[in-house]
Amino acid sequence: MNDRILMKHGAGGRAMRLLIEEMFVSGAPDGLPEGSVGLSAMDDGAAIPIGDGRFLVVTTDSHVISPIFFPGGDIGRLAVSGTVNDLAMMGATEPLALTCAVILEEGFSREELERVQASIRATCKEAHAPIVTGDTKVMGRGEIDGLVISTTGVGITTHVVRDAGLRAGDRILVTGTIGDHGLAVMSARHNLGIDGELRSDVAPINGLISHVLARHPGALTALKDPTRGGVASALSEMAGKANVGVVLEQAALPISEPVRGAAELLGIDPLVVANEGKAVMGVRAEDAEAVLAALREHPLGRNAAIIGTAVTDRPGKLVLDTGFGRRLVAEPEGEPLPRIC
């Protein structure tokens, strides 16, 4: 066992999950009311029953990224979207409120801070998610890298959706193209000059999830946003919790041509690359086509696709059907692109 924390421990995937389980979850007191979803569930948030069939959903996140501004977004849009989306993954698609704490490095540009704040305001308006309180700190030069944003979100739902609810036979859907965020950030960070427009997908998708839940209540069995570690990490975790296997169809994976080209050039599998405006969902087989149609009605779901099936074989494993054979997709140890969200 390594006695030092490494970048992989904060980059999604198996290493980060094991660190959280060993250091923060193991032995932690719960003390929540019966029927709650707490820390030990390691879901996208906590859900606490508050009476009348309602649940208070709470989630928190911290955001670091380099560069702070990237094609398609910036750290401010990322912070709001990430927290709103985590609420939505638990079924709370109408946020009650957000908190926002900002830690600045001495010497940080006031002009850039104004740009970030404008982006935060615009994304909050888009998501109908007001910021009601926050905090600001300044640290010395070199003590942090520019800017860190930490956000917490609260919402209410009458139907909690878990990431552990997959059942054999469920179809696996993704709400749009995969790998956009991670490869756009990597290209901007390293000035790769890759042909084609690489843009992050960062966006609040609570409206998209609300659209589907309203039309097809009960059709969704599991929800997760494939951020750090990508679709491979999200589905590996979902499969492990539900004790099912997942078979993906390679030909069905929605990947944009710029992402496909960049991934092939760099030797990176889009399945392990972060997304910041997508969801992976388990859907009852009989409802899959109707849910797909509903997703495609929404602007943020027009590239949605049915990409696989939950099966009884190989519980906890992710298998890719290439059309010529099948291979296991290993859960990434960590996101191959550090400081991505």
KOLPA-663469 format. One record per residue (C-alpha): residue number from 1; x, y, z. Coordinates in Angstrom, 1 decimal. Layout:
N
NUM_X_Y_Z
...
! end
This chain:
341
1_0.0_0.0_0.0
2_1.3_3.4_-0.9
3_1.6_5.7_2.1
4_1.2_8.9_0.1
5_-1.7_10.3_-1.7
6_-1.2_10.4_-5.4
7_-3.1_12.3_-8.2
8_-4.9_9.1_-9.1
9_-6.6_9.2_-5.7
10_-8.6_12.2_-6.8
11_-9.2_11.3_-10.4
12_-12.1_9.0_-10.3
13_-12.0_5.2_-10.8
14_-11.0_2.4_-8.5
15_-8.1_4.2_-6.7
16_-10.3_7.1_-5.6
17_-13.2_4.9_-4.6
18_-11.0_2.7_-2.4
19_-9.5_5.7_-0.7
20_-12.9_7.0_0.1
21_-14.1_3.6_1.4
22_-11.0_3.1_3.5
23_-10.5_6.6_4.9
24_-13.9_8.2_5.1
25_-16.6_5.6_4.9
26_-15.2_2.7_7.0
27_-16.4_3.1_10.6
28_-18.1_6.4_10.0
29_-21.3_6.8_12.1
30_-24.5_7.1_10.1
31_-27.3_8.0_12.6
32_-29.7_8.8_9.7
33_-33.4_8.1_9.9
34_-34.6_4.7_8.5
35_-35.0_4.8_4.7
36_-32.1_7.3_4.2
37_-29.4_7.1_1.7
38_-26.2_8.0_3.5
39_-22.4_8.1_3.1
40_-22.0_4.4_3.1
41_-24.0_4.1_-0.1
42_-21.4_6.2_-1.9
43_-24.1_7.5_-4.3
44_-24.1_11.0_-5.9
45_-25.7_12.5_-2.8
46_-27.5_11.7_0.4
47_-31.3_11.4_0.7
48_-33.1_11.9_4.0
49_-36.8_11.3_4.5
50_-38.6_14.4_5.8
51_-42.2_13.2_5.9
52_-45.1_13.0_3.5
53_-43.1_10.8_1.2
54_-40.5_13.5_0.5
55_-36.8_13.3_0.7
56_-34.2_16.0_1.3
57_-31.3_15.4_-1.1
58_-27.9_16.9_-0.3
59_-24.7_16.8_-2.3
60_-21.4_18.6_-2.2
61_-18.4_18.9_-4.5
62_-15.1_20.8_-5.0
63_-13.9_21.9_-8.4
64_-10.3_22.3_-9.7
65_-9.4_22.4_-13.3
66_-6.6_23.5_-15.6
67_-7.1_25.6_-17.6
68_-9.8_27.5_-15.8
69_-11.3_28.6_-19.1
70_-11.7_25.9_-21.8
71_-13.7_25.4_-25.0
72_-17.3_25.1_-24.0
73_-17.1_26.3_-20.4
74_-15.0_27.3_-17.4
75_-14.7_26.4_-13.7
76_-17.8_28.5_-12.8
77_-20.1_26.7_-15.2
78_-18.5_23.4_-14.1
79_-19.1_24.0_-10.4
80_-22.8_24.8_-10.7
81_-23.4_22.1_-13.3
82_-21.6_19.4_-11.3
83_-23.6_20.0_-8.2
84_-27.0_20.4_-9.9
85_-26.4_17.2_-11.9
86_-25.5_15.3_-8.8
87_-28.8_16.3_-7.3
88_-30.6_15.3_-10.5
89_-29.0_11.9_-10.4
90_-30.8_11.3_-7.1
91_-34.1_12.4_-8.5
92_-34.0_16.0_-7.2
93_-34.3_17.9_-10.5
94_-35.5_21.2_-9.0
95_-32.7_22.5_-6.7
96_-33.8_24.5_-3.7
97_-30.5_26.2_-3.2
98_-26.8_26.0_-3.7
99_-23.9_27.2_-1.5
100_-20.6_28.4_-3.1
101_-17.2_28.7_-1.4
102_-14.3_30.3_-3.4
103_-10.6_29.9_-2.5
104_-8.4_32.3_-4.4
105_-4.6_32.5_-4.8
106_-3.1_35.9_-4.0
107_-2.5_37.6_-7.3
108_-5.4_36.0_-9.1
109_-6.8_38.2_-11.9
110_-9.8_40.3_-10.8
111_-10.9_40.3_-14.5
112_-10.9_36.5_-14.6
113_-12.7_36.3_-11.3
114_-15.5_38.5_-12.8
115_-15.7_36.2_-15.8
116_-16.0_33.2_-13.6
117_-18.7_34.9_-11.5
118_-20.7_35.9_-14.6
119_-20.6_32.3_-15.7
120_-21.8_31.1_-12.3
121_-24.7_33.5_-12.4
122_-25.6_32.4_-16.0
123_-25.5_28.7_-15.2
124_-27.5_29.2_-12.0
125_-30.2_30.9_-14.1
126_-30.1_28.1_-16.7
127_-30.5_25.5_-14.0
128_-33.0_27.5_-11.8
129_-30.6_27.0_-8.9
130_-30.1_30.0_-6.7
131_-26.9_30.5_-4.6
132_-28.1_31.5_-1.1
133_-24.8_31.6_0.9
134_-21.1_31.1_0.5
135_-17.6_31.9_1.6
136_-14.4_33.4_0.3
137_-10.8_32.8_1.3
138_-7.4_34.0_-0.1
139_-4.2_32.0_0.2
140_-0.7_32.9_-0.5
141_1.1_32.6_-3.9
142_1.9_29.1_-4.7
143_-0.3_27.6_-1.9
144_-3.0_26.8_-4.4
145_-3.2_26.9_-8.2
146_-5.3_29.9_-9.0
147_-8.9_29.1_-7.9
148_-10.8_26.4_-6.2
149_-14.6_26.4_-6.0
150_-16.6_24.2_-3.5
151_-20.4_23.9_-3.9
152_-23.2_22.2_-2.0
153_-26.7_21.7_-3.3
154_-30.0_20.8_-1.7
155_-33.3_19.7_-3.3
156_-36.4_17.7_-2.5
157_-37.8_14.7_-4.3
158_-40.6_12.2_-3.8
159_-38.8_9.5_-5.8
160_-35.1_8.8_-5.0
161_-33.2_7.3_-7.9
162_-30.2_5.2_-6.8
163_-27.1_4.2_-8.8
164_-27.4_0.7_-7.4
165_-30.7_-0.3_-8.9
166_-29.7_-2.1_-12.1
167_-31.4_-5.5_-12.7
168_-30.6_-8.1_-15.3
169_-32.5_-7.3_-18.5
170_-32.4_-3.5_-18.0
171_-31.2_-1.5_-21.0
172_-28.3_1.0_-20.5
173_-28.8_4.4_-22.0
174_-26.4_7.4_-22.2
175_-27.9_10.8_-22.8
176_-25.4_12.0_-25.5
177_-21.9_11.7_-26.9
178_-19.1_10.6_-24.6
179_-15.6_11.9_-23.9
180_-16.2_15.5_-24.9
181_-15.2_17.2_-21.7
182_-12.0_15.4_-20.9
183_-10.5_15.6_-24.4
184_-11.5_19.3_-24.9
185_-9.8_20.2_-21.6
186_-6.7_18.1_-22.5
187_-6.4_19.7_-25.9
188_-6.7_23.2_-24.5
189_-4.3_22.4_-21.6
190_-1.5_21.1_-23.9
191_-2.2_23.2_-27.0
192_-2.5_20.0_-29.0
193_-3.9_21.7_-32.1
194_-6.1_18.7_-32.9
195_-8.2_19.0_-36.1
196_-11.9_19.3_-35.5
197_-13.8_21.3_-32.8
198_-13.4_19.7_-29.4
199_-15.8_21.3_-26.9
200_-16.7_20.4_-23.4
201_-20.3_19.2_-22.8
202_-20.5_20.9_-19.4
203_-24.1_21.8_-18.7
204_-26.8_21.4_-16.0
205_-28.9_18.5_-17.1
206_-31.6_18.6_-14.4
207_-34.1_19.8_-17.0
208_-33.4_16.8_-19.2
209_-33.8_14.3_-16.3
210_-37.0_16.1_-15.2
211_-38.3_15.8_-18.7
212_-37.8_12.0_-18.7
213_-39.0_11.4_-15.2
214_-42.2_13.3_-15.8
215_-43.0_11.3_-19.0
216_-41.9_7.9_-17.8
217_-42.1_7.7_-13.9
218_-40.8_4.4_-12.7
219_-39.0_3.5_-16.0
220_-35.5_4.5_-14.7
221_-33.9_1.9_-12.4
222_-30.5_3.6_-11.9
223_-28.8_6.9_-12.7
224_-25.3_8.2_-12.5
225_-23.3_11.0_-14.2
226_-20.1_9.6_-15.8
227_-17.7_12.4_-14.7
228_-14.2_11.4_-13.6
229_-13.3_8.0_-14.9
230_-16.0_8.3_-17.6
231_-18.7_5.8_-18.6
232_-16.4_2.8_-17.8
233_-16.0_3.9_-14.2
234_-19.7_4.8_-13.7
235_-21.0_1.6_-15.1
236_-18.4_-0.5_-13.3
237_-19.6_1.0_-10.0
238_-23.2_0.6_-10.9
239_-22.7_-3.0_-11.9
240_-20.7_-3.9_-8.8
241_-23.4_-2.4_-6.5
242_-26.2_-4.2_-8.2
243_-24.3_-7.5_-8.6
244_-25.0_-7.7_-12.4
245_-22.8_-7.6_-15.5
246_-23.1_-5.0_-18.2
247_-22.5_-5.7_-21.9
248_-21.9_-2.6_-24.1
249_-22.3_-2.6_-27.9
250_-19.3_-0.7_-29.4
251_-21.2_0.2_-32.5
252_-23.9_1.9_-30.4
253_-21.6_4.2_-28.4
254_-22.2_7.8_-29.4
255_-18.8_9.4_-30.0
256_-18.4_12.7_-32.0
257_-15.9_12.6_-34.9
258_-13.5_15.2_-33.2
259_-13.5_13.1_-30.0
260_-13.0_9.8_-32.0
261_-10.1_11.3_-33.9
262_-8.4_12.8_-30.8
263_-8.8_9.6_-28.8
264_-7.3_7.5_-31.6
265_-4.4_10.0_-32.0
266_-3.7_10.0_-28.2
267_-4.4_6.3_-27.6
268_-7.1_7.1_-25.0
269_-10.4_5.2_-24.8
270_-13.4_7.6_-24.7
271_-15.1_5.2_-22.3
272_-12.7_6.3_-19.5
273_-12.8_10.1_-20.3
274_-14.8_12.5_-18.2
275_-18.1_13.9_-19.2
276_-19.8_16.9_-17.5
277_-23.2_17.1_-19.1
278_-24.3_13.5_-19.5
279_-26.0_10.8_-17.6
280_-25.9_7.0_-17.7
281_-29.2_5.3_-16.9
282_-30.6_1.9_-16.4
283_-34.1_1.6_-17.9
284_-36.7_-1.2_-17.8
285_-36.4_-3.1_-21.1
286_-40.0_-2.5_-22.0
287_-39.6_1.3_-21.6
288_-36.2_1.8_-23.2
289_-37.4_3.0_-26.6
290_-39.9_5.4_-25.1
291_-37.3_6.8_-22.7
292_-34.9_7.2_-25.6
293_-37.5_9.1_-27.6
294_-38.2_11.4_-24.6
295_-34.4_12.1_-24.2
296_-34.1_13.0_-27.9
297_-37.0_15.5_-27.6
298_-34.8_17.6_-25.3
299_-31.9_19.7_-26.7
300_-29.4_18.1_-24.3
301_-30.5_14.6_-25.2
302_-30.6_14.7_-29.0
303_-27.6_12.3_-29.3
304_-28.9_9.9_-26.7
305_-28.4_6.2_-27.4
306_-29.2_2.7_-26.0
307_-25.7_1.3_-25.6
308_-26.0_-2.0_-23.7
309_-27.8_-4.4_-21.4
310_-27.5_-5.5_-17.8
311_-27.0_-9.3_-17.6
312_-26.6_-12.0_-15.0
313_-23.1_-13.1_-16.3
314_-19.9_-11.7_-14.9
315_-21.4_-9.7_-12.0
316_-19.6_-6.4_-11.4
317_-17.9_-6.5_-14.8
318_-18.1_-4.4_-17.9
319_-17.9_-6.2_-21.2
320_-17.6_-4.6_-24.7
321_-19.1_-6.3_-27.7
322_-17.0_-5.2_-30.6
323_-19.0_-7.0_-33.2
324_-16.2_-9.4_-33.7
325_-15.9_-10.7_-30.2
326_-16.1_-9.5_-26.6
327_-13.5_-8.1_-24.2
328_-13.6_-7.0_-20.6
329_-13.3_-3.3_-20.0
330_-11.3_-2.7_-16.9
331_-12.4_0.0_-14.5
332_-9.8_2.7_-14.8
333_-7.4_3.1_-11.8
334_-7.9_6.8_-12.2
335_-8.9_9.4_-14.8
336_-6.0_9.6_-17.4
337_-6.4_13.4_-17.5
338_-5.7_14.9_-14.0
339_-7.4_18.1_-12.7
340_-10.3_17.6_-15.1
341_-13.1_18.7_-12.7
! end
